[in-house]
Amino acid sequence: MAQILVVDDSSTVRDEVAGFLKRNGLDVATAVDGKDGLSKLRLDPKLKLVVSDVNMPNMDGLTMAEKIRGELGNKTVNIVMLTTENSPIMKERGKAAGIKGWIVKPFKGDAVLATFKKLVEA
Amino acid sequence: MITDRAKAGFDRLLVASLKSGMPVGGARVDVESVKELGKVKEKKIVILTVSSYLFRAIAILYFRPDAATRAYFNRSAEEGAPALTDDEFYDRVAECGNVVCGAFNRDLGPFFPHVGMSTPNIIDKDCMQYVDLLGCSLTRHYRIVLAGELTLYATLCVADYGLVDFHVDPAVEAAVDTGELEMF
């Protein structure tokens, strides 16, 4: 059973992030956009951590986060955004949706691995 | 109208973004301005826009899906990894454009709080003949040398909808810690 869901429309980012986390002993599933991420979380509500891009087709990452808390009623999964965006307006919207953290791309696995492990063990 | 110092600011920020966003596998990246792109033979472009109420900036990276370019964008792969498929290669180039424009977008944020960017699109270079229709008042071209051996080109076009004026202090570097997790 996966512990982490990586959501990004770029296969490059999905492969890079999921590959790194798998090599470090974590179970990872992937989704191609917010809509796909929401449906995968609906099927597996025991996921511990969602790592998501913001700007994606079909459904963006912040809308997905709002729907995870609202539509799915999932108040426990940790949500971290991984994005090129650094806008305070977007971060405030993310905080209001209950996201746990924000990473500005590019992804540097070694900088976040320990925290990700804590988040999936919590 | 775009003031001269704003033109210099766009120029400086894009060059910095290309230098920070183009390296793959720790490669060195050199960027210089060029006057013309007459000899560019690349067939494809990745295009992104960064927009505010006052302007629309279009960043274009020209590339060829040839062996050298594919090898560059696969530099970080583990030894023995298979060659990139077409889809994987185009996605890597698009993501590279995304990271470059993401940095450009972030660096414009302090001057234009409502700036936002598009997702990357890969289209044929022939589409560039229509860029003139946008009525851009700033156009800059760049030569990018990757790992000392692969040369690509980029163009920045900016169309203004009002007075665009800002000053980038060359002594002040952007203070964004990329890759670090900011906890809320």
Interface residues (C-beta under 8 A of the other chain):
Chain A: D9 S10 S11 T12 V13 N55 M56 P57 V80 T83 T84 E85 N86 S87 P88 I89 K91 G94 K95 I99 K100 G101 W102 I103 V104 K105 P106 F107 K108 A111 V112 T115
Chain B: D87 E88 D91 R92 A94 E95 N98 V99 C101 G102 A103 N105 R106 G109 P113 H114 V115 G116 M117 T119 V176 D177 T178 G179 E180 L181 E182 M183 F184
